[in-house]
Amino acid sequence: MAVTRKRLSVTEFDFDEVKDNLKIFMRNQTEFKDYDFEGSGLSALLDVLAYNTHYLGFNANMLANEMFLDSSQLRSSVVSHAKTLGYTSRSATAAKATIDVFLNTSNPTATMPAGTIFTASVGDTSYQFVTTQNITSVINGSTIEFAGVIIYEGSYVSTRYTVNTQNVEQRFLINDDRADTTTLRVRVQNSLSDSTLTTYTLATDIAALTSTSNIYFLQEVEDGKYEIYFGDGVLGSSLEDSNIVIMDYVVTNKGAANGATTFVSAAAIDTVNSVNVRVVSPATGGSEPESIESIKYNAPLDFASQGRCVTTEDYKTYVRQLFANTQSVSVWGGEDGSFSNVTGASDVAEYGKVFISVKSITGVNLTETQKAQLVAGLSPFTVASITPVIVDPSVLFIILGVNFKFDSNATTNNKGGLESIVTSTITNYNNTDLKVFNSVFRHSQLTALIDASDNSILNNVTTVSLGSLYTPSISGSFSFTINFGNSLYHPHDGHNSDAGGIIASTGFFIQNNTNEMFFDDDGFGNLRIFYLVSGSRTYFRDPAGTVNYVTGLISVDPVFITSVSNVDDNTSSSIRITASPASVDIVSRRNQIVEIDIINTTIIGTQDTIVVNSGGGSTGYITTSSYVTPSSF
């Protein structure tokens, strides 16, 4: 009788499936009979074959993944793919501060050399900051001032290589994966006997290179380190034997020194021991090397931008490269709207400008120095007729009132424990779905998450209010605006007028008046200022501004605010103004960031009114929940 020779299936790579396929194959053979007995020698050989096939399949799959940028898992592979797109991954960056240095001396001039050390502390840890260039200044009176000195956290390192063109394996490596390549300075000395130095710059546009261009190229190599290499005599000048390559750079502790605010000179500067330091801007910007995910995201966008900023995505790409601590960035063109420090973001066109708002991972707004540096960094890539404008993010707070019902028979948690669980759910939603530009608060998503927080939670009613902070100038009378960017609740003219409308605020004080003042509205689009007398509202100014219920813009007429009350029982320099939105879904626009105000959010759990009796039945009655109109507070 003929035996059917079934072919071996090769589509599975899991160990058990491979072994089963081998058994099926062996079952159709006549040479061996004990392949299906686990204790046999042939079964052990099948195990070896299955393991070998599994390993080979896994390795082949991993190898295939590493061949593409999207699926690569190894940093070396991602960096290599990015290099083919002309993208260089960002190195670790040092915390950077700006200081003014004063030498008390009678010397006519003084030089502060590169590598001059200043010290600062963050917590109980001391850090070293260094300069990266020689600075010379002259005396003015009895003081020599070095203004606007930029210092970097870390150690100032110099590495030298003697060029040997016969050594084809010679490389010019930066031998520390904590080096900040933004501080790198490359010079070439002619030889040991000729101290002539030539400064080389990083190549950014090969179209502009000639055979005599003194440039170098930079790339990330193994172990997160960086390597420089030079031109070949066609694109950039080439090196010659006995040239000495000198690389100066800062090796940093990355973000550890962010926030340092006090700096002291560690030693005499140009023989002067009496040194005073004034801080212009504290230390910021220290960060880890660019992550694999960031490289995957930015490399194709950088390639698409082709070395210029035209679209909003181009600007986002270059901002992330130039400011390492970028968490989120929003960009809009002047044709779509504008921004002013008085009115904030508006729909009024302002052609010839592009507006950029950056949220830092530190949560602190960019300093004026950082804004200027970012604009300067963008200048080589912007179209000549476009001016970048950096604006601060505006946080739009969402204040929730959460009331949920639970079945006490379905949980071991008490009321307080369930409220803590719901708080954690809201916090996680806040951190994962909000706190970035162009995010949307979805009411139904959050309420569904609250219901799913614990099996005992049966339903919830969650109201939404909006909050915004305004820091007044206490030096005079000023007008200002609060732009919620979302329509406000206004069912009819005069809505809730007697009780203060839909606008509320924390307290503040006005010049020549000792009463604590507050804002509200009359339901007709007029803002009012009032104070309380025996619990009743007495209006100090009516109207005091306008409320646009459609756009969410509140405009306050000039008012001389001298001080503000505590906010959330803490000393504050800001007034919090709250409003009831027309919709429970909240969107962020332009420089707005939507964030849930966890502190002022109220979470109350109540045992469900469908009371289960001891026999397992119900009381026979059901109470239903109705939607509560959001109210400001």
URVENWO-V231352 format. One record per residue. N is the residue number from 1. RES is the residue in one letter. SS is DSSP state (H for helix, E for strand, - for the rest). OMEGA is omega in degrees with one decimal (none if undefined). NEAR is the number of other ideal C-beta (glycine too) atoms within 12 Angstrom. Layout:
N/RES/SS/OMEGA/NEAR + N/RES/SS/OMEGA/NEAR
This chain:
1/M/-/-177.6/4 + 2/A/-/179.2/6 + 3/V/-/177.6/10 + 4/T/-/179.4/12 + 5/R/-/-179.6/14 + 6/K/-/-179.5/15 + 7/R/-/-179.4/11 + 8/L/-/176.7/22 + 9/S/-/-176.1/17 + 10/V/-/-176.3/15 + 11/T/-/180.0/12 + 12/E/-/179.6/19 + 13/F/-/175.7/24 + 14/D/-/-174.0/18 + 15/F/H/-175.8/23 + 16/D/H/-179.7/17 + 17/E/H/177.6/19 + 18/V/H/-178.7/30 + 19/K/H/177.3/32 + 20/D/H/178.5/21 + 21/N/H/177.7/27 + 22/L/H/178.6/34 + 23/K/H/177.9/30 + 24/I/H/178.5/22 + 25/F/H/-178.6/25 + 26/M/H/-178.5/27 + 27/R/H/-179.9/22 + 28/N/-/176.6/19 + 29/Q/-/179.3/20 + 30/T/-/-173.7/13 + 31/E/-/-174.1/13 + 32/F/-/-176.2/20 + 33/K/-/-173.9/13 + 34/D/-/-178.2/19 + 35/Y/-/-175.4/29 + 36/D/-/177.5/20 + 37/F/-/-170.5/15 + 38/E/-/-178.9/14 + 39/G/-/-176.1/11 + 40/S/-/176.9/17 + 41/G/H/179.8/14 + 42/L/H/177.2/23 + 43/S/H/177.0/22 + 44/A/H/177.0/17 + 45/L/H/175.8/19 + 46/L/H/175.4/31 + 47/D/H/180.0/23 + 48/V/H/179.7/18 + 49/L/H/-179.2/24 + 50/A/H/177.5/29 + 51/Y/H/-179.5/21 + 52/N/H/178.8/19 + 53/T/H/179.0/29 + 54/H/H/179.5/24 + 55/Y/H/-179.4/18 + 56/L/H/178.2/18 + 57/G/H/178.8/22 + 58/F/H/-179.4/18 + 59/N/H/178.4/15 + 60/A/H/178.8/16 + 61/N/H/178.9/17 + 62/M/H/179.1/19 + 63/L/H/179.0/17 + 64/A/H/178.3/16 + 65/N/H/-176.5/19 + 66/E/-/-179.2/22 + 67/M/-/-176.0/19 + 68/F/-/-177.6/18 + 69/L/-/-174.9/28 + 70/D/-/-173.5/20 + 71/S/-/-179.1/18 + 72/S/-/178.0/25 + 73/Q/-/-179.3/21 + 74/L/-/-179.5/19 + 75/R/H/-178.8/27 + 76/S/H/179.3/22 + 77/S/H/-179.8/27 + 78/V/H/179.5/36 + 79/V/H/-179.9/37 + 80/S/H/177.9/25 + 81/H/H/179.5/30 + 82/A/H/179.6/32 + 83/K/H/179.1/24 + 84/T/H/176.6/18 + 85/L/-/179.1/25 + 86/G/-/-176.1/25 + 87/Y/-/176.6/35 + 88/T/-/-178.9/34 + 89/S/-/-177.8/40 + 90/R/-/178.7/37 + 91/S/-/167.9/39 + 92/A/-/178.4/38 + 93/T/E/-177.7/41 + 94/A/-/169.7/45 + 95/A/-/-172.3/41 + 96/K/E/178.6/43 + 97/A/E/176.0/41 + 98/T/E/-177.0/34 + 99/I/E/167.4/38 + 100/D/E/-177.3/27 + 101/V/E/-179.0/39 + 102/F/E/175.4/27 + 103/L/E/177.2/37 + 104/N/E/-171.4/22 + 105/T/-/173.5/27 + 106/S/-/177.9/15 + 107/N/-/-177.6/21 + 108/P/-/179.3/15 + 109/T/E/175.9/20 + 110/A/E/178.1/31 + 111/T/E/173.6/23 + 112/M/E/-172.6/38 + 113/P/-/172.4/22 + 114/A/-/-177.9/27 + 115/G/-/176.1/29 + 116/T/-/-170.2/36 + 117/I/E/169.1/31 + 118/F/E/-179.4/41 + 119/T/E/177.8/26 + 120/A/E/-179.4/35 + 121/S/E/170.9/21 + 122/V/E/-171.1/26 + 123/G/-/179.7/12 + 124/D/-/-176.0/6 + 125/T/E/178.6/15 + 126/S/E/-179.5/21 + 127/Y/E/-179.9/37 + 128/Q/E/175.2/34 + 129/F/E/-175.8/46 + 130/V/E/170.4/42 + 131/T/-/-177.7/37 + 132/T/-/177.8/33 + 133/Q/-/176.8/24 + 134/N/-/-180.0/20 + 135/I/E/179.4/29 + 136/T/E/178.6/20 + 137/S/E/-177.8/27 + 138/V/E/-175.7/17 + 139/I/E/174.9/21 + 140/N/E/-172.6/17 + 141/G/-/177.6/12 + 142/S/-/-174.4/16 + 143/T/E/169.4/24 + 144/I/E/-176.1/32 + 145/E/E/169.4/28 + 146/F/E/-173.0/39 + 147/A/E/174.6/19 + 148/G/E/-179.7/22 + 149/V/E/177.8/37 + 150/I/E/179.4/38 + 151/I/E/-175.6/48 + 152/Y/E/177.9/48 + 153/E/E/176.8/47 + 154/G/-/179.8/38 + 155/S/E/179.2/25 + 156/Y/E/-171.8/33 + 157/V/E/175.2/28 + 158/S/E/-179.5/27 + 159/T/E/-178.0/28 + 160/R/E/174.8/19 + 161/Y/E/172.3/28 + 162/T/E/-173.3/22 + 163/V/-/173.9/26 + 164/N/-/-175.4/18 + 165/T/-/178.7/17 + 166/Q/-/179.6/10 + 167/N/-/-174.9/13 + 168/V/-/-178.9/7 + 169/E/-/-179.5/9 + 170/Q/-/179.8/19 + 171/R/-/178.5/22 + 172/F/E/-172.3/34 + 173/L/E/166.5/26 + 174/I/E/-164.8/38 + 175/N/-/175.2/23 + 176/D/-/-177.0/27 + 177/D/-/175.9/25 + 178/R/-/179.8/32 + 179/A/E/176.5/40 + 180/D/E/-175.4/40 + 181/T/E/175.7/39 + 182/T/E/178.1/33 + 183/T/E/-174.0/40 + 184/L/E/172.7/38 + 185/R/E/-176.5/32 + 186/V/E/176.2/38 + 187/R/E/178.4/29 + 188/V/E/176.0/36 + 189/Q/E/-174.6/27 + 190/N/-/179.7/21 + 191/S/-/176.8/18 + 192/L/-/-177.6/14 + 193/S/-/-180.0/9 + 194/D/-/-172.9/14 + 195/S/-/179.0/13 + 196/T/-/-177.2/14 + 197/L/E/174.8/19 + 198/T/E/179.8/25 + 199/T/E/178.1/20 + 200/Y/E/-179.4/33 + 201/T/E/-179.8/25 + 202/L/E/179.4/28 + 203/A/-/178.2/28 + 204/T/-/-177.7/24 + 205/D/-/-175.9/19 + 206/I/H/-179.9/18 + 207/A/H/-177.3/12 + 208/A/H/-175.0/14 + 209/L/-/172.7/24 + 210/T/-/-179.6/17 + 211/S/-/-179.2/14 + 212/T/-/-179.7/15 + 213/S/-/179.3/27 + 214/N/-/-176.5/24 + 215/I/E/170.8/31 + 216/Y/E/177.1/37 + 217/F/E/-176.9/29 + 218/L/E/176.8/35 + 219/Q/E/173.7/29 + 220/E/E/179.6/36 + 221/V/-/-174.3/25 + 222/E/H/175.7/18 + 223/D/H/177.3/18 + 224/G/H/178.9/29 + 225/K/-/-178.4/30 + 226/Y/E/-178.9/41 + 227/E/E/171.5/33 + 228/I/E/173.3/37 + 229/Y/E/-169.2/28 + 230/F/E/-178.9/36 + 231/G/-/-177.3/25 + 232/D/-/-178.1/17 + 233/G/-/175.2/16 + 234/V/-/171.6/14 + 235/L/-/-178.5/22 + 236/G/-/-180.0/29 + 237/S/-/179.2/24 + 238/S/-/179.1/23 + 239/L/-/178.5/33 + 240/E/-/177.3/21 + 241/D/-/177.4/16 + 242/S/-/169.2/19 + 243/N/-/178.2/31 + 244/I/E/178.7/29 + 245/V/E/-179.4/37 + 246/I/E/179.2/29 + 247/M/E/176.0/35 + 248/D/E/-177.6/33 + 249/Y/E/-179.9/39 + 250/V/E/172.8/43 + 251/V/E/-164.6/33 + 252/T/-/171.7/42 + 253/N/-/175.8/32 + 254/K/H/-172.6/34 + 255/G/H/-173.8/31 + 256/A/H/-174.9/27 + 257/A/H/175.9/39 + 258/N/-/178.9/33 + 259/G/-/178.2/28 + 260/A/-/-173.7/38 + 261/T/-/-177.7/25 + 262/T/-/-175.7/22 + 263/F/-/-179.2/41 + 264/V/E/176.7/24 + 265/S/E/-176.2/33 + 266/A/-/-176.9/22 + 267/A/-/177.9/19 + 268/A/-/176.7/19 + 269/I/E/-177.7/34 + 270/D/-/178.2/27 + 271/T/-/-179.9/18 + 272/V/E/-177.9/28 + 273/N/-/-178.6/14 + 274/S/-/-174.2/21 + 275/V/E/174.8/33 + 276/N/E/-177.9/24 + 277/V/E/174.3/33 + 278/R/E/-176.8/24 + 279/V/E/174.4/27 + 280/V/E/175.2/25 + 281/S/E/-177.5/31 + 282/P/E/-176.1/29 + 283/A/E/176.1/45 + 284/T/E/170.8/39 + 285/G/-/177.7/45 + 286/G/-/-176.5/38 + 287/S/E/176.2/35 + 288/E/-/173.2/27 + 289/P/-/-178.8/33 + 290/E/-/-177.5/34 + 291/S/-/178.1/21 + 292/I/H/-178.8/27 + 293/E/H/179.8/17 + 294/S/H/178.7/28 + 295/I/H/179.0/35 + 296/K/H/-177.9/27 + 297/Y/H/-170.3/24 + 298/N/H/-174.5/36 + 299/A/H/179.0/34 + 300/P/H/179.4/23 + 301/L/H/177.6/29 + 302/D/H/178.5/35 + 303/F/H/-179.1/21 + 304/A/H/-178.0/21 + 305/S/H/176.4/30 + 306/Q/-/173.4/20 + 307/G/-/177.0/24 + 308/R/-/178.2/23 + 309/C/E/177.8/35 + 310/V/-/-179.8/22 + 311/T/-/177.7/22 + 312/T/H/178.2/29 + 313/E/H/176.0/25 + 314/D/H/-179.5/32 + 315/Y/H/179.3/40 + 316/K/H/-179.7/32 + 317/T/H/-176.6/36 + 318/Y/H/176.0/40 + 319/V/H/178.8/44 + 320/R/H/178.3/40 + 321/Q/H/-173.4/37 + 322/L/H/179.1/36 + 323/F/-/-170.3/39 + 324/A/-/-176.3/41 + 325/N/-/179.3/37 + 326/T/E/172.3/38 + 327/Q/E/-179.9/26 + 328/S/E/-178.8/30 + 329/V/E/177.1/42 + 330/S/E/-178.7/37 + 331/V/E/172.4/39 + 332/W/E/-178.4/34 + 333/G/E/-179.5/30 + 334/G/-/178.4/27 + 335/E/-/-179.8/17 + 336/D/-/-177.8/22 + 337/G/-/-177.0/30 + 338/S/E/179.2/28 + 339/F/E/171.1/37 + 340/S/E/-179.5/19 + 341/N/-/-178.7/19 + 342/V/-/-174.6/19 + 343/T/-/-176.8/24 + 344/G/E/178.9/35 + 345/A/E/-179.8/38 + 346/S/E/179.9/29 + 347/D/-/179.9/21 + 348/V/-/-177.1/17 + 349/A/-/174.4/16 + 350/E/-/-172.4/24 + 351/Y/-/178.3/15 + 352/G/-/179.7/18 + 353/K/E/170.2/29 + 354/V/E/-174.2/41 + 355/F/E/-174.0/39 + 356/I/E/175.9/44 + 357/S/E/-173.7/43 + 358/V/E/170.6/45 + 359/K/E/-178.9/36 + 360/S/E/177.2/33 + 361/I/-/177.4/26 + 362/T/-/-178.3/25 + 363/G/-/-178.3/19 + 364/V/-/177.4/22 + 365/N/-/177.1/24 + 366/L/-/175.2/32 + 367/T/-/178.0/27 + 368/E/H/177.1/16 + 369/T/H/179.3/25 + 370/Q/H/177.8/34 + 371/K/H/179.8/27 + 372/A/H/178.9/21 + 373/Q/H/179.3/28 + 374/L/H/177.4/35 + 375/V/H/178.6/32 + 376/A/H/178.6/17 + 377/G/H/179.7/26 + 378/L/H/-171.6/35 + 379/S/-/179.5/19 + 380/P/-/-173.3/20 + 381/F/-/-175.9/30 + 382/T/E/172.4/31 + 383/V/-/-169.9/21 + 384/A/-/-175.0/12 + 385/S/-/-175.6/12 + 386/I/-/178.4/29 + 387/T/E/176.4/22 + 388/P/E/176.9/39 + 389/V/E/-179.1/32 + 390/I/E/-179.6/37 + 391/V/E/-179.6/36 + 392/D/-/173.4/29 + 393/P/-/174.9/37 + 394/S/E/-176.5/34 + 395/V/E/175.2/33 + 396/L/E/-176.1/43 + 397/F/E/173.9/39 + 398/I/E/-179.5/48 + 399/I/E/-173.8/38 + 400/L/E/167.9/44 + 401/G/E/-173.4/30 + 402/V/E/173.2/39 + 403/N/E/-178.6/28 + 404/F/E/177.5/38 + 405/K/E/-177.5/31 + 406/F/E/176.8/35 + 407/D/-/-176.5/24 + 408/S/H/179.5/24 + 409/N/H/-175.7/19 + 410/A/H/-177.4/18 + 411/T/-/173.5/21 + 412/T/-/178.9/13 + 413/N/-/173.6/22 + 414/N/-/-177.0/16 + 415/K/H/-179.8/23 + 416/G/H/179.0/14 + 417/G/H/178.3/20 + 418/L/H/177.7/36 + 419/E/H/176.3/28 + 420/S/H/178.3/18 + 421/I/H/179.4/31 + 422/V/H/176.5/39 + 423/T/H/178.4/27 + 424/S/H/178.5/20 + 425/T/H/-179.7/35 + 426/I/H/178.7/38 + 427/T/H/179.0/27 + 428/N/H/177.3/21 + 429/Y/H/178.9/34 + 430/N/H/-176.1/28 + 431/N/H/-174.2/17 + 432/T/H/-173.9/16 + 433/D/H/-176.5/25 + 434/L/-/176.6/35 + 435/K/-/174.1/31 + 436/V/-/178.7/27 + 437/F/E/175.3/36 + 438/N/-/176.6/26 + 439/S/-/-178.4/31 + 440/V/E/173.2/26 + 441/F/E/179.4/38 + 442/R/-/-175.9/22 + 443/H/H/-176.7/28 + 444/S/H/177.8/17 + 445/Q/H/-178.0/23 + 446/L/H/-179.3/37 + 447/T/H/176.5/31 + 448/A/H/177.7/17 + 449/L/H/178.2/28 + 450/I/H/178.1/37 + 451/D/H/-177.3/26 + 452/A/-/-177.5/21 + 453/S/-/-179.5/33 + 454/D/-/-177.4/30 + 455/N/-/-176.6/16 + 456/S/-/-178.6/29 + 457/I/E/-173.3/35 + 458/L/E/178.8/31 + 459/N/E/176.0/27 + 460/N/E/172.1/37 + 461/V/E/-174.9/29 + 462/T/E/177.6/39 + 463/T/E/-173.9/32 + 464/V/E/169.5/42 + 465/S/E/179.5/39 + 466/L/E/178.2/49 + 467/G/E/177.3/41 + 468/S/E/-179.3/41 + 469/L/E/175.0/27 + 470/Y/E/178.3/34 + 471/T/-/-176.4/24 + 472/P/-/170.1/32 + 473/S/-/-175.6/21 + 474/I/-/-176.7/20 + 475/S/-/-178.6/10 + 476/G/-/-178.6/13 + 477/S/-/-176.3/18 + 478/F/E/169.3/20 + 479/S/E/177.6/24 + 480/F/E/179.5/32 + 481/T/E/170.4/31 + 482/I/E/-177.1/45 + 483/N/E/178.4/36 + 484/F/-/175.9/45 + 485/G/-/177.7/36 + 486/N/-/178.7/35 + 487/S/-/-178.3/26 + 488/L/E/-176.6/39 + 489/Y/-/-177.6/33 + 490/H/-/-177.1/30 + 491/P/-/179.5/17 + 492/H/-/177.5/12 + 493/D/-/178.8/16 + 494/G/-/-177.3/17 + 495/H/-/173.0/26 + 496/N/-/-173.6/27 + 497/S/-/-176.6/23 + 498/D/-/-178.5/16 + 499/A/-/175.0/21 + 500/G/-/177.0/31 + 501/G/-/-177.2/40 + 502/I/-/-179.3/41 + 503/I/E/175.5/49 + 504/A/E/-179.7/34 + 505/S/E/167.7/41 + 506/T/-/-171.2/33 + 507/G/-/175.2/26 + 508/F/E/-177.7/37 + 509/F/E/-176.4/25 + 510/I/E/-179.5/30 + 511/Q/-/176.5/21 + 512/N/-/176.6/11 + 513/N/-/-176.0/20 + 514/T/-/-179.0/12 + 515/N/-/173.7/22 + 516/E/-/-174.6/26 + 517/M/E/178.0/35 + 518/F/E/174.6/36 + 519/F/E/163.5/48 + 520/D/E/178.6/41 + 521/D/E/-174.9/46 + 522/D/-/179.7/32 + 523/G/-/177.9/27 + 524/F/-/-179.8/22 + 525/G/-/179.2/27 + 526/N/E/174.6/29 + 527/L/E/-178.4/42 + 528/R/E/173.1/36 + 529/I/E/-177.6/37 + 530/F/E/170.1/35 + 531/Y/E/-174.2/27 + 532/L/E/172.6/17 + 533/V/E/-176.9/12 + 534/S/-/177.8/7 + 535/G/-/179.8/8 + 536/S/E/-178.6/12 + 537/R/E/172.9/25 + 538/T/E/-170.9/20 + 539/Y/E/-179.8/26 + 540/F/E/-179.9/28 + 541/R/E/-178.8/25 + 542/D/E/4.0/22 + 543/P/E/176.2/25 + 544/A/E/-178.4/32 + 545/G/E/-177.8/30 + 546/T/E/175.4/25 + 547/V/E/175.7/40 + 548/N/E/-174.7/28 + 549/Y/-/-178.0/32 + 550/V/-/-177.1/16 + 551/T/-/-177.9/27 + 552/G/-/-178.1/37 + 553/L/E/175.4/32 + 554/I/E/179.2/43 + 555/S/E/-177.4/29 + 556/V/E/176.9/38 + 557/D/E/-178.2/22 + 558/P/E/-179.8/19 + 559/V/E/-178.7/33 + 560/F/-/178.5/24 + 561/I/E/-175.9/35 + 562/T/E/178.7/21 + 563/S/E/179.3/25 + 564/V/E/179.1/29 + 565/S/-/174.9/25 + 566/N/-/175.7/17 + 567/V/E/-177.4/26 + 568/D/-/178.0/20 + 569/D/-/177.8/10 + 570/N/E/176.2/13 + 571/T/-/-174.8/11 + 572/S/-/172.7/20 + 573/S/-/-174.3/20 + 574/S/-/172.0/30 + 575/I/E/174.7/37 + 576/R/E/177.9/38 + 577/I/E/-178.0/47 + 578/T/E/-179.5/41 + 579/A/E/176.5/47 + 580/S/-/-178.4/43 + 581/P/E/177.3/38 + 582/A/-/-178.7/25 + 583/S/-/177.9/23 + 584/V/-/171.4/31 + 585/D/-/-172.9/23 + 586/I/E/179.8/40 + 587/V/E/174.1/28 + 588/S/-/-177.4/36 + 589/R/-/173.4/34 + 590/R/-/-175.1/34 + 591/N/-/179.2/37 + 592/Q/E/171.8/41 + 593/I/E/179.8/38 + 594/V/E/-177.4/41 + 595/E/E/177.5/38 + 596/I/E/176.7/39 + 597/D/-/-175.7/32 + 598/I/-/-175.8/27 + 599/I/-/-175.4/21 + 600/N/-/174.4/27 + 601/T/-/178.1/33 + 602/T/E/-178.9/24 + 603/I/E/-176.2/34 + 604/I/E/175.8/23 + 605/G/E/-179.1/34 + 606/T/E/176.5/25 + 607/Q/E/-174.6/23 + 608/D/-/-177.5/30 + 609/T/-/171.7/20 + 610/I/-/-172.0/24 + 611/V/-/178.1/19 + 612/V/E/-178.5/19 + 613/N/-/-173.7/11 + 614/S/-/-179.5/9 + 615/G/-/178.1/8 + 616/G/-/178.1/7 + 617/G/-/-180.0/10 + 618/S/E/179.9/16 + 619/T/-/177.3/14 + 620/G/-/176.9/10 + 621/Y/-/-177.6/10 + 622/I/-/172.4/14 + 623/T/-/-178.2/15 + 624/T/-/178.9/12 + 625/S/-/176.2/20 + 626/S/-/-179.2/10 + 627/Y/-/178.9/16 + 628/V/-/178.4/18 + 629/T/-/-179.5/21 + 630/P/-/176.6/33 + 631/S/-/179.9/26 + 632/S/-/179.6/38 + 633/F/-/none/29
